[in-house]
Amino acid sequence: MSGNSTGPTGADPRVFLDGVLPERRREEGRVLLDLFTRTTGFPAVMWGPSIIGFGRYHYTYASGRKGDFLATGFSPRKARLSIYILPGYQDYGDILARLGKHKLGKSCLYVNKLTDIDLAVLEELIRAGLRDLDAIWPVSPR
């Protein structure tokens, strides 16, 4: 049982993207879907109603809390794109410096529009995040 309120669903990510508004955000979501699929090699899975995830990992914190969560993914939110790259950004300053215009959250990258960032650098960041996460908690495709 997951310790998270957000878990994988049976929804189809492409069908979800078909309903995303505005149209520009829907198109950006499709670009990210292709980019994440190609970069991770994992199938896309809906996590909750609005996050498209790739891979998963099982964690156990020192507190004893356990759960499963997506390894990486994104959500094409109306205001901005939320890109989930775990385990965080403390070691990625050199990559982030080359990414382009973005804001950081705890384990999330916020982008107003894809044209603000370098997609090749985003691919590099996804690979680095997965590599580092897998070194802590093994990442599996589903």
FIBA-554403 format. One record per residue: residue number from 1; residue in one letter; x, y, z of N, C-alpha, C in turn. Coordinates in steps of 0.001 Angstrom, whole numbers. Layout:
@resi:NUM	resn:A	n_c1:X	n_c2:Y	n_c3:Z	ca_c1:X	ca_c2:Y	ca_c3:Z	c_c1:X	c_c2:Y	c_c3:Z
...
//
This chain:
@resi:1	resn:M	n_c1:845	n_c2:-1188	n_c3:0	ca_c1:0	ca_c2:0	ca_c3:0	c_c1:884	c_c2:1241	c_c3:0
@resi:2	resn:S	n_c1:552	n_c2:2182	n_c3:-802	ca_c1:1337	ca_c2:3404	ca_c3:-930	c_c1:1042	c_c2:4364	c_c3:198
@resi:3	resn:G	n_c1:2073	n_c2:5066	n_c3:667	ca_c1:1902	ca_c2:6103	ca_c3:1662	c_c1:1520	c_c2:7428	c_c3:1031
@resi:4	resn:N	n_c1:1348	n_c2:7468	n_c3:-271	ca_c1:1006	ca_c2:8691	ca_c3:-990	c_c1:-471	c_c2:8720	c_c3:-1333
@resi:5	resn:S	n_c1:-1019	n_c2:9907	n_c3:-1400	ca_c1:-2409	ca_c2:10047	ca_c3:-1827	c_c1:-2535	c_c2:9945	c_c3:-3341
@resi:6	resn:T	n_c1:-1448	n_c2:10132	n_c3:-4060	ca_c1:-1450	ca_c2:10030	ca_c3:-5514	c_c1:-849	c_c2:8690	c_c3:-5918
@resi:7	resn:G	n_c1:-1619	n_c2:7911	n_c3:-6652	ca_c1:-1144	ca_c2:6611	ca_c3:-7106	c_c1:-1472	c_c2:6404	c_c3:-8565
@resi:8	resn:P	n_c1:-952	n_c2:5312	n_c3:-9130	ca_c1:-1212	ca_c2:5031	ca_c3:-10538	c_c1:-2683	c_c2:4690	c_c3:-10759
@resi:9	resn:T	n_c1:-3186	n_c2:5083	n_c3:-11916	ca_c1:-4568	ca_c2:4791	ca_c3:-12292	c_c1:-4542	c_c2:4023	c_c3:-13607
@resi:10	resn:G	n_c1:-5671	n_c2:3599	n_c3:-14066	ca_c1:-5758	ca_c2:2904	ca_c3:-15343	c_c1:-6042	c_c2:3829	c_c3:-16510
@resi:11	resn:A	n_c1:-6079	n_c2:5132	n_c3:-16248	ca_c1:-6402	ca_c2:6093	ca_c3:-17304	c_c1:-5297	c_c2:6137	c_c3:-18362
@resi:12	resn:D	n_c1:-5687	n_c2:6446	n_c3:-19574	ca_c1:-4761	ca_c2:6538	ca_c3:-20696	c_c1:-4174	c_c2:7954	c_c3:-20759
@resi:13	resn:P	n_c1:-2851	n_c2:8098	n_c3:-20666	ca_c1:-2240	ca_c2:9433	ca_c3:-20720	c_c1:-2568	c_c2:10215	c_c3:-21988
@resi:14	resn:R	n_c1:-2681	n_c2:9551	n_c3:-23123	ca_c1:-2991	ca_c2:10256	ca_c3:-24374	c_c1:-4422	c_c2:10814	c_c3:-24351
@resi:15	resn:V	n_c1:-5337	n_c2:10042	n_c3:-23781	ca_c1:-6714	ca_c2:10518	ca_c3:-23655	c_c1:-6756	c_c2:11714	c_c3:-22703
@resi:16	resn:F	n_c1:-6002	n_c2:11630	n_c3:-21591	ca_c1:-5918	ca_c2:12766	ca_c3:-20670	c_c1:-5424	c_c2:14011	c_c3:-21406
@resi:17	resn:L	n_c1:-4341	n_c2:13860	n_c3:-22182	ca_c1:-3776	ca_c2:15013	ca_c3:-22890	c_c1:-4759	c_c2:15593	c_c3:-23906
@resi:18	resn:D	n_c1:-5589	n_c2:14751	n_c3:-24503	ca_c1:-6580	ca_c2:15243	ca_c3:-25461	c_c1:-7541	c_c2:16251	c_c3:-24832
@resi:19	resn:G	n_c1:-7725	n_c2:16179	n_c3:-23516	ca_c1:-8642	ca_c2:17083	ca_c3:-22833	c_c1:-7987	c_c2:18277	c_c3:-22172
@resi:20	resn:V	n_c1:-6675	n_c2:18388	n_c3:-22272	ca_c1:-5965	ca_c2:19486	ca_c3:-21619	c_c1:-6213	c_c2:20805	c_c3:-22347
@resi:21	resn:L	n_c1:-6488	n_c2:21827	n_c3:-21585	ca_c1:-6663	ca_c2:23183	ca_c3:-22107	c_c1:-5730	c_c2:24124	c_c3:-21370
@resi:22	resn:P	n_c1:-5235	n_c2:25151	n_c3:-22008	ca_c1:-5470	ca_c2:25535	ca_c3:-23397	c_c1:-4737	c_c2:24624	c_c3:-24383
@resi:23	resn:E	n_c1:-5008	n_c2:24793	n_c3:-25653	ca_c1:-4433	ca_c2:23944	ca_c3:-26699	c_c1:-2903	c_c2:23951	c_c3:-26666
@resi:24	resn:R	n_c1:-2298	n_c2:25114	n_c3:-26404	ca_c1:-829	ca_c2:25197	ca_c3:-26343	c_c1:-284	c_c2:24245	c_c3:-25277
@resi:25	resn:R	n_c1:-958	n_c2:24182	n_c3:-24136	ca_c1:-507	ca_c2:23306	ca_c3:-23048	c_c1:-688	c_c2:21840	c_c3:-23447
@resi:26	resn:R	n_c1:-1768	n_c2:21539	n_c3:-24174	ca_c1:-2002	ca_c2:20173	ca_c3:-24662	c_c1:-864	c_c2:19756	c_c3:-25589
@resi:27	resn:E	n_c1:-486	n_c2:20651	n_c3:-26512	ca_c1:599	ca_c2:20348	ca_c3:-27447	c_c1:1930	c_c2:20174	c_c3:-26714
@resi:28	resn:E	n_c1:2189	n_c2:21016	n_c3:-25724	ca_c1:3409	ca_c2:20868	ca_c3:-24924	c_c1:3400	c_c2:19538	c_c3:-24174
@resi:29	resn:G	n_c1:2229	n_c2:19137	n_c3:-23679	ca_c1:2101	ca_c2:17844	ca_c3:-23012	c_c1:2441	c_c2:16700	c_c3:-23939
@resi:30	resn:R	n_c1:2038	n_c2:16801	n_c3:-25180	ca_c1:2362	ca_c2:15746	ca_c3:-26158	c_c1:3854	c_c2:15703	c_c3:-26450
@resi:31	resn:V	n_c1:4474	n_c2:16868	n_c3:-26528	ca_c1:5930	ca_c2:16913	ca_c3:-26725	c_c1:6633	c_c2:16255	c_c3:-25537
@resi:32	resn:L	n_c1:6196	n_c2:16594	n_c3:-24320	ca_c1:6813	ca_c2:16000	ca_c3:-23131	c_c1:6549	c_c2:14501	c_c3:-23043
@resi:33	resn:L	n_c1:5363	n_c2:14062	n_c3:-23429	ca_c1:5061	ca_c2:12631	ca_c3:-23420	c_c1:6058	c_c2:11886	c_c3:-24297
@resi:34	resn:D	n_c1:6291	n_c2:12382	n_c3:-25493	ca_c1:7253	ca_c2:11746	ca_c3:-26401	c_c1:8670	c_c2:11826	c_c3:-25844
@resi:35	resn:L	n_c1:9043	n_c2:12977	n_c3:-25306	ca_c1:10394	ca_c2:13169	ca_c3:-24774	c_c1:10653	c_c2:12234	c_c3:-23588
@resi:36	resn:F	n_c1:9734	n_c2:12174	n_c3:-22638	ca_c1:9915	ca_c2:11308	ca_c3:-21475	c_c1:9908	c_c2:9834	c_c3:-21862
@resi:37	resn:T	n_c1:9038	n_c2:9448	n_c3:-22786	ca_c1:8991	ca_c2:8047	ca_c3:-23233	c_c1:10309	c_c2:7654	c_c3:-23868
@resi:38	resn:R	n_c1:10804	n_c2:8506	n_c3:-24750	ca_c1:12070	ca_c2:8242	ca_c3:-25440	c_c1:13246	c_c2:8230	c_c3:-24456
@resi:39	resn:T	n_c1:13279	n_c2:9183	n_c3:-23541	ca_c1:14410	ca_c2:9336	ca_c3:-22628	c_c1:14455	c_c2:8241	c_c3:-21573
@resi:40	resn:T	n_c1:13289	n_c2:7884	n_c3:-21024	ca_c1:13262	ca_c2:6895	ca_c3:-19935	c_c1:13180	c_c2:5464	c_c3:-20437
@resi:41	resn:G	n_c1:12529	n_c2:5260	n_c3:-21588	ca_c1:12277	ca_c2:3905	ca_c3:-22062	c_c1:11126	c_c2:3242	c_c3:-21317
@resi:42	resn:F	n_c1:10440	n_c2:3984	n_c3:-20456	ca_c1:9337	ca_c2:3452	ca_c3:-19663	c_c1:8001	c_c2:3855	c_c3:-20270
@resi:43	resn:P	n_c1:6966	n_c2:3040	n_c3:-20068	ca_c1:5637	ca_c2:3433	ca_c3:-20531	c_c1:5071	c_c2:4553	c_c3:-19654
@resi:44	resn:A	n_c1:4235	n_c2:5370	n_c3:-20246	ca_c1:3571	ca_c2:6448	ca_c3:-19509	c_c1:2405	c_c2:5875	c_c3:-18714
@resi:45	resn:V	n_c1:2271	n_c2:6329	n_c3:-17463	ca_c1:1194	ca_c2:5891	ca_c3:-16579	c_c1:609	c_c2:7124	c_c3:-15899
@resi:46	resn:M	n_c1:-704	n_c2:7213	n_c3:-15859	ca_c1:-1345	ca_c2:8300	ca_c3:-15131	c_c1:-1225	c_c2:8038	c_c3:-13633
@resi:47	resn:W	n_c1:-811	n_c2:9059	n_c3:-12899	ca_c1:-751	ca_c2:9040	ca_c3:-11444	c_c1:-1739	c_c2:10099	c_c3:-10982
@resi:48	resn:G	n_c1:-2811	n_c2:9660	n_c3:-10360	ca_c1:-3856	ca_c2:10596	ca_c3:-10002	c_c1:-4502	c_c2:11129	c_c3:-11268
@resi:49	resn:P	n_c1:-5255	n_c2:12208	n_c3:-11153	ca_c1:-5993	ca_c2:12703	ca_c3:-12312	c_c1:-5185	c_c2:13530	c_c3:-13312
@resi:50	resn:S	n_c1:-3950	n_c2:13974	n_c3:-12936	ca_c1:-3289	ca_c2:14932	ca_c3:-13832	c_c1:-1778	c_c2:14801	c_c3:-13952
@resi:51	resn:I	n_c1:-1175	n_c2:13760	n_c3:-13407	ca_c1:273	ca_c2:13581	ca_c3:-13520	c_c1:560	c_c2:12372	c_c3:-14406
@resi:52	resn:I	n_c1:1432	n_c2:12565	n_c3:-15387	ca_c1:1880	ca_c2:11464	ca_c3:-16239	c_c1:3251	c_c2:11049	c_c3:-15744
@resi:53	resn:G	n_c1:3348	n_c2:9806	n_c3:-15280	ca_c1:4585	ca_c2:9315	ca_c3:-14692	c_c1:5264	c_c2:8259	c_c3:-15532
@resi:54	resn:F	n_c1:6559	n_c2:8106	n_c3:-15287	ca_c1:7391	ca_c2:7141	ca_c3:-15995	c_c1:8252	c_c2:6430	c_c3:-14967
@resi:55	resn:G	n_c1:8096	n_c2:5131	n_c3:-14866	ca_c1:8823	ca_c2:4362	ca_c3:-13873	c_c1:8237	c_c2:4595	c_c3:-12490
@resi:56	resn:R	n_c1:8685	n_c2:3746	n_c3:-11566	ca_c1:8258	ca_c2:3896	ca_c3:-10179	c_c1:9353	c_c2:3364	c_c3:-9275
@resi:57	resn:Y	n_c1:9278	n_c2:3763	n_c3:-8024	ca_c1:10222	ca_c2:3248	ca_c3:-7037	c_c1:9499	c_c2:3062	c_c3:-5719
@resi:58	resn:H	n_c1:10034	n_c2:2163	n_c3:-4910	ca_c1:9504	ca_c2:1926	ca_c3:-3569	c_c1:10495	c_c2:2540	c_c3:-2590
@resi:59	resn:Y	n_c1:9981	n_c2:3314	n_c3:-1640	ca_c1:10851	ca_c2:3971	ca_c3:-666	c_c1:10465	c_c2:3570	c_c3:751
@resi:60	resn:T	n_c1:11456	n_c2:3639	n_c3:1622	ca_c1:11253	ca_c2:3499	ca_c3:3063	c_c1:12090	c_c2:4574	c_c3:3720
@resi:61	resn:Y	n_c1:11420	n_c2:5523	n_c3:4378	ca_c1:12120	ca_c2:6606	ca_c3:5056	c_c1:12583	c_c2:6163	c_c3:6437
@resi:62	resn:A	n_c1:13501	n_c2:6908	n_c3:7013	ca_c1:14002	ca_c2:6614	ca_c3:8358	c_c1:12865	c_c2:6610	c_c3:9373
@resi:63	resn:S	n_c1:11820	n_c2:7373	n_c3:9114	ca_c1:10659	ca_c2:7432	ca_c3:10011	c_c1:9836	c_c2:6153	c_c3:9974
@resi:64	resn:G	n_c1:10103	n_c2:5302	n_c3:8978	ca_c1:9338	ca_c2:4079	ca_c3:8817	c_c1:8257	c_c2:4182	c_c3:7748
@resi:65	resn:R	n_c1:7985	n_c2:5400	n_c3:7285	ca_c1:6991	ca_c2:5576	ca_c3:6231	c_c1:7480	c_c2:4900	c_c3:4958
@resi:66	resn:K	n_c1:6583	n_c2:4140	n_c3:4333	ca_c1:6894	ca_c2:3419	ca_c3:3105	c_c1:5882	c_c2:3781	c_c3:2041
@resi:67	resn:G	n_c1:6265	n_c2:3621	n_c3:808	ca_c1:5324	ca_c2:3844	ca_c3:-271	c_c1:5956	c_c2:3661	c_c3:-1626
@resi:68	resn:D	n_c1:5167	n_c2:3908	n_c3:-2639	ca_c1:5594	ca_c2:3843	ca_c3:-4031	c_c1:5266	c_c2:5180	c_c3:-4674
@resi:69	resn:F	n_c1:6133	n_c2:5607	n_c3:-5583	ca_c1:5871	ca_c2:6858	ca_c3:-6281	c_c1:6502	c_c2:6802	c_c3:-7657
@resi:70	resn:L	n_c1:6026	n_c2:7700	n_c3:-8534	ca_c1:6582	ca_c2:7764	ca_c3:-9879	c_c1:8040	c_c2:8192	c_c3:-9810
@resi:71	resn:A	n_c1:8829	n_c2:7651	n_c3:-10716	ca_c1:10256	ca_c2:7992	ca_c3:-10744	c_c1:10483	c_c2:9366	c_c3:-11363
@resi:72	resn:T	n_c1:9744	n_c2:9673	n_c3:-12393	ca_c1:9823	ca_c2:10973	ca_c3:-13048	c_c1:8539	c_c2:11180	c_c3:-13830
@resi:73	resn:G	n_c1:8266	n_c2:12410	n_c3:-14219	ca_c1:7050	ca_c2:12663	ca_c3:-14975	c_c1:6739	c_c2:14142	c_c3:-15063
@resi:74	resn:F	n_c1:5508	n_c2:14434	n_c3:-15443	ca_c1:5113	ca_c2:15831	ca_c3:-15623	c_c1:3603	c_c2:15971	c_c3:-15528
@resi:75	resn:S	n_c1:3184	n_c2:17207	n_c3:-15376	ca_c1:1768	ca_c2:17559	ca_c3:-15414	c_c1:1618	c_c2:18866	c_c3:-16190
@resi:76	resn:P	n_c1:802	n_c2:18842	n_c3:-17248	ca_c1:598	ca_c2:20062	ca_c3:-18030	c_c1:-482	c_c2:20940	c_c3:-17387
@resi:77	resn:R	n_c1:-134	n_c2:21594	n_c3:-16305	ca_c1:-1102	ca_c2:22419	ca_c3:-15577	c_c1:-1381	c_c2:23696	c_c3:-16355
@resi:78	resn:K	n_c1:-2532	n_c2:24276	n_c3:-16095	ca_c1:-2971	ca_c2:25446	ca_c3:-16858	c_c1:-1981	c_c2:26606	c_c3:-16756
@resi:79	resn:A	n_c1:-1511	n_c2:26888	n_c3:-15534	ca_c1:-624	ca_c2:28032	ca_c3:-15319	c_c1:796	c_c2:27782	c_c3:-15823
@resi:80	resn:R	n_c1:1282	n_c2:26551	n_c3:-15645	ca_c1:2654	ca_c2:26217	ca_c3:-16047	c_c1:2821	c_c2:24708	c_c3:-16049
@resi:81	resn:L	n_c1:3897	n_c2:24256	n_c3:-16642	ca_c1:4225	ca_c2:22836	ca_c3:-16661	c_c1:4947	c_c2:22482	c_c3:-15369
@resi:82	resn:S	n_c1:4517	n_c2:21408	n_c3:-14738	ca_c1:5207	ca_c2:20888	ca_c3:-13559	c_c1:5949	c_c2:19640	c_c3:-13998
@resi:83	resn:I	n_c1:7254	n_c2:19625	n_c3:-13783	ca_c1:8090	ca_c2:18498	ca_c3:-14194	c_c1:8695	c_c2:17888	c_c3:-12940
@resi:84	resn:Y	n_c1:8376	n_c2:16607	n_c3:-12728	ca_c1:8803	ca_c2:15907	ca_c3:-11510	c_c1:10061	c_c2:15110	c_c3:-11813
@resi:85	resn:I	n_c1:11163	n_c2:15588	n_c3:-11260	ca_c1:12436	ca_c2:14911	ca_c3:-11443	c_c1:13003	c_c2:14693	c_c3:-10055
@resi:86	resn:L	n_c1:13029	n_c2:13451	n_c3:-9646	ca_c1:13455	ca_c2:13114	ca_c3:-8290	c_c1:14854	c_c2:12548	c_c3:-8350
@resi:87	resn:P	n_c1:15626	n_c2:12608	n_c3:-7323	ca_c1:15330	ca_c2:12926	ca_c3:-5935	c_c1:15476	c_c2:14387	c_c3:-5556
@resi:88	resn:G	n_c1:15702	n_c2:15271	n_c3:-6451	ca_c1:15823	ca_c2:16684	ca_c3:-6113	c_c1:16864	c_c2:17341	c_c3:-6991
@resi:89	resn:Y	n_c1:17195	n_c2:18581	n_c3:-6658	ca_c1:18069	ca_c2:19361	ca_c3:-7529	c_c1:19370	c_c2:19806	c_c3:-6883
@resi:90	resn:Q	n_c1:19646	n_c2:19388	n_c3:-5669	ca_c1:20834	ca_c2:19875	ca_c3:-4994	c_c1:22125	c_c2:19598	c_c3:-5754
@resi:91	resn:D	n_c1:22156	n_c2:18550	n_c3:-6549	ca_c1:23379	ca_c2:18200	ca_c3:-7260	c_c1:23339	c_c2:18559	c_c3:-8751
@resi:92	resn:Y	n_c1:22321	n_c2:19275	n_c3:-9195	ca_c1:22137	ca_c2:19491	ca_c3:-10619	c_c1:22338	c_c2:20935	c_c3:-11066
@resi:93	resn:G	n_c1:23045	n_c2:21701	n_c3:-10298	ca_c1:23245	ca_c2:23116	ca_c3:-10620	c_c1:23844	c_c2:23355	c_c3:-11983
@resi:94	resn:D	n_c1:24805	n_c2:22533	n_c3:-12383	ca_c1:25444	ca_c2:22721	ca_c3:-13688	c_c1:24469	c_c2:22464	c_c3:-14832
@resi:95	resn:I	n_c1:23600	n_c2:21473	n_c3:-14671	ca_c1:22601	ca_c2:21179	ca_c3:-15704	c_c1:21534	c_c2:22271	c_c3:-15715
@resi:96	resn:L	n_c1:21047	n_c2:22640	n_c3:-14536	ca_c1:19996	ca_c2:23653	ca_c3:-14445	c_c1:20450	c_c2:25007	c_c3:-14992
@resi:97	resn:A	n_c1:21732	n_c2:25299	n_c3:-14854	ca_c1:22263	ca_c2:26561	ca_c3:-15373	c_c1:22146	c_c2:26634	c_c3:-16896
@resi:98	resn:R	n_c1:22106	n_c2:25478	n_c3:-17541	ca_c1:22008	ca_c2:25414	ca_c3:-19003	c_c1:20587	c_c2:25172	c_c3:-19501
@resi:99	resn:L	n_c1:19653	n_c2:24915	n_c3:-18577	ca_c1:18293	ca_c2:24532	ca_c3:-18956	c_c1:17501	c_c2:25661	c_c3:-19598
@resi:100	resn:G	n_c1:17584	n_c2:26840	n_c3:-19045	ca_c1:16760	ca_c2:27959	ca_c3:-19499	c_c1:15874	c_c2:28427	c_c3:-18369
@resi:101	resn:K	n_c1:14873	n_c2:29206	n_c3:-18700	ca_c1:14016	ca_c2:29839	ca_c3:-17707	c_c1:13124	c_c2:28809	c_c3:-17000
@resi:102	resn:H	n_c1:13262	n_c2:28729	n_c3:-15672	ca_c1:12498	ca_c2:27781	ca_c3:-14868	c_c1:12477	c_c2:28246	c_c3:-13419
@resi:103	resn:K	n_c1:11642	n_c2:27614	n_c3:-12623	ca_c1:11621	ca_c2:27805	ca_c3:-11175	c_c1:11683	c_c2:26433	c_c3:-10544
@resi:104	resn:L	n_c1:12221	n_c2:26388	n_c3:-9327	ca_c1:12356	ca_c2:25121	ca_c3:-8623	c_c1:11394	c_c2:25038	c_c3:-7448
@resi:105	resn:G	n_c1:10848	n_c2:23844	n_c3:-7247	ca_c1:10116	ca_c2:23505	ca_c3:-6049	c_c1:10937	c_c2:22470	c_c3:-5303
@resi:106	resn:K	n_c1:10348	n_c2:21817	n_c3:-4337	ca_c1:11084	ca_c2:20832	ca_c3:-3534	c_c1:11631	c_c2:19684	c_c3:-4395
@resi:107	resn:S	n_c1:10798	n_c2:19101	n_c3:-5217	ca_c1:11257	ca_c2:18054	ca_c3:-6138	c_c1:10621	c_c2:18247	c_c3:-7505
@resi:108	resn:C	n_c1:10308	n_c2:19496	n_c3:-7804	ca_c1:9570	ca_c2:19814	ca_c3:-9014	c_c1:10208	c_c2:21009	c_c3:-9719
@resi:109	resn:L	n_c1:10164	n_c2:20942	n_c3:-11014	ca_c1:10657	ca_c2:22013	ca_c3:-11863	c_c1:9436	c_c2:22648	c_c3:-12517
@resi:110	resn:Y	n_c1:9341	n_c2:23967	n_c3:-12481	ca_c1:8213	ca_c2:24671	ca_c3:-13085	c_c1:8685	c_c2:25444	c_c3:-14310
@resi:111	resn:V	n_c1:7962	n_c2:25265	n_c3:-15407	ca_c1:8307	ca_c2:25907	ca_c3:-16668	c_c1:7045	c_c2:26561	c_c3:-17226
@resi:112	resn:N	n_c1:7144	n_c2:27826	n_c3:-17606	ca_c1:5979	ca_c2:28519	ca_c3:-18166	c_c1:5624	c_c2:28000	c_c3:-19555
@resi:113	resn:K	n_c1:6650	n_c2:27774	n_c3:-20377	ca_c1:6416	ca_c2:27220	ca_c3:-21708	c_c1:7689	c_c2:26518	c_c3:-22177
@resi:114	resn:L	n_c1:7512	n_c2:25494	n_c3:-22994	ca_c1:8653	ca_c2:24689	ca_c3:-23432	c_c1:9675	c_c2:25489	c_c3:-24224
@resi:115	resn:T	n_c1:9246	n_c2:26530	n_c3:-24909	ca_c1:10204	ca_c2:27330	ca_c3:-25676	c_c1:11161	c_c2:28092	c_c3:-24767
@resi:116	resn:D	n_c1:10888	n_c2:28120	n_c3:-23459	ca_c1:11778	ca_c2:28777	ca_c3:-22495	c_c1:12979	c_c2:27917	c_c3:-22121
@resi:117	resn:I	n_c1:12934	n_c2:26621	n_c3:-22457	ca_c1:14005	ca_c2:25720	ca_c3:-22016	c_c1:14599	c_c2:24955	c_c3:-23198
@resi:118	resn:D	n_c1:15781	n_c2:24404	n_c3:-22962	ca_c1:16479	ca_c2:23575	ca_c3:-23936	c_c1:16068	c_c2:22125	c_c3:-23675
@resi:119	resn:L	n_c1:15342	n_c2:21518	n_c3:-24609	ca_c1:14825	ca_c2:20165	ca_c3:-24405	c_c1:15926	c_c2:19113	c_c3:-24321
@resi:120	resn:A	n_c1:17050	n_c2:19333	n_c3:-24980	ca_c1:18178	ca_c2:18394	ca_c3:-24862	c_c1:18735	c_c2:18415	c_c3:-23443
@resi:121	resn:V	n_c1:18765	n_c2:19576	n_c3:-22832	ca_c1:19230	ca_c2:19690	ca_c3:-21442	c_c1:18202	c_c2:19060	c_c3:-20507
@resi:122	resn:L	n_c1:16907	n_c2:19204	n_c3:-20802	ca_c1:15884	ca_c2:18536	ca_c3:-20001	c_c1:16066	c_c2:17025	c_c3:-20052
@resi:123	resn:E	n_c1:16357	n_c2:16481	n_c3:-21222	ca_c1:16622	ca_c2:15041	ca_c3:-21340	c_c1:17810	c_c2:14645	c_c3:-20459
@resi:124	resn:E	n_c1:18848	n_c2:15431	n_c3:-20475	ca_c1:20021	ca_c2:15168	ca_c3:-19636	c_c1:19635	c_c2:15173	c_c3:-18158
@resi:125	resn:L	n_c1:18802	n_c2:16114	n_c3:-17762	ca_c1:18345	ca_c2:16219	ca_c3:-16378	c_c1:17490	c_c2:15018	c_c3:-15982
@resi:126	resn:I	n_c1:16618	n_c2:14578	n_c3:-16874	ca_c1:15794	ca_c2:13388	ca_c3:-16604	c_c1:16685	c_c2:12174	c_c3:-16388
@resi:127	resn:R	n_c1:17652	n_c2:11976	n_c3:-17268	ca_c1:18567	ca_c2:10829	ca_c3:-17132	c_c1:19358	c_c2:10897	c_c3:-15827
@resi:128	resn:A	n_c1:19852	n_c2:12079	n_c3:-15484	ca_c1:20618	ca_c2:12236	ca_c3:-14238	c_c1:19732	c_c2:11976	c_c3:-13021
@resi:129	resn:G	n_c1:18507	n_c2:12501	n_c3:-13035	ca_c1:17594	ca_c2:12276	ca_c3:-11922	c_c1:17261	c_c2:10806	c_c3:-11742
@resi:130	resn:L	n_c1:17002	n_c2:10101	n_c3:-12841	ca_c1:16706	ca_c2:8668	ca_c3:-12752	c_c1:17910	c_c2:7878	c_c3:-12251
@resi:131	resn:R	n_c1:19070	n_c2:8226	n_c3:-12752	ca_c1:20298	ca_c2:7533	ca_c3:-12324	c_c1:20505	c_c2:7700	c_c3:-10824
@resi:132	resn:D	n_c1:20356	n_c2:8926	n_c3:-10336	ca_c1:20593	ca_c2:9192	ca_c3:-8923	c_c1:19507	c_c2:8583	c_c3:-8046
@resi:133	resn:L	n_c1:18265	n_c2:8608	n_c3:-8512	ca_c1:17182	ca_c2:7983	ca_c3:-7764	c_c1:17392	c_c2:6484	c_c3:-7682
@resi:134	resn:D	n_c1:17777	n_c2:5871	n_c3:-8795	ca_c1:17991	ca_c2:4426	ca_c3:-8839	c_c1:19122	c_c2:3990	c_c3:-7913
@resi:135	resn:A	n_c1:20065	n_c2:4870	n_c3:-7653	ca_c1:21158	ca_c2:4552	ca_c3:-6736	c_c1:20672	c_c2:4508	c_c3:-5279
@resi:136	resn:I	n_c1:19560	n_c2:5195	n_c3:-4991	ca_c1:18998	ca_c2:5232	ca_c3:-3639	c_c1:17904	c_c2:4174	c_c3:-3491
@resi:137	resn:W	n_c1:16932	n_c2:4228	n_c3:-4384	ca_c1:15818	ca_c2:3288	ca_c3:-4410	c_c1:15682	c_c2:2787	c_c3:-5839
@resi:138	resn:P	n_c1:15807	n_c2:1490	n_c3:-6056	ca_c1:15736	ca_c2:957	ca_c3:-7423	c_c1:14464	c_c2:1375	c_c3:-8160
@resi:139	resn:V	n_c1:14645	n_c2:1796	n_c3:-9393	ca_c1:13545	ca_c2:2234	ca_c3:-10256	c_c1:13134	c_c2:1072	c_c3:-11140
@resi:140	resn:S	n_c1:11826	n_c2:855	n_c3:-11243	ca_c1:11309	ca_c2:-170	ca_c3:-12135	c_c1:10406	c_c2:482	c_c3:-13183
@resi:141	resn:P	n_c1:10208	n_c2:-186	n_c3:-14306	ca_c1:9414	ca_c2:402	ca_c3:-15388	c_c1:7957	c_c2:673	c_c3:-15028
@resi:142	resn:R	n_c1:7357	n_c2:-136	n_c3:-14169	ca_c1:5935	ca_c2:29	ca_c3:-13837	c_c1:5740	c_c2:0	c_c3:-12359
//
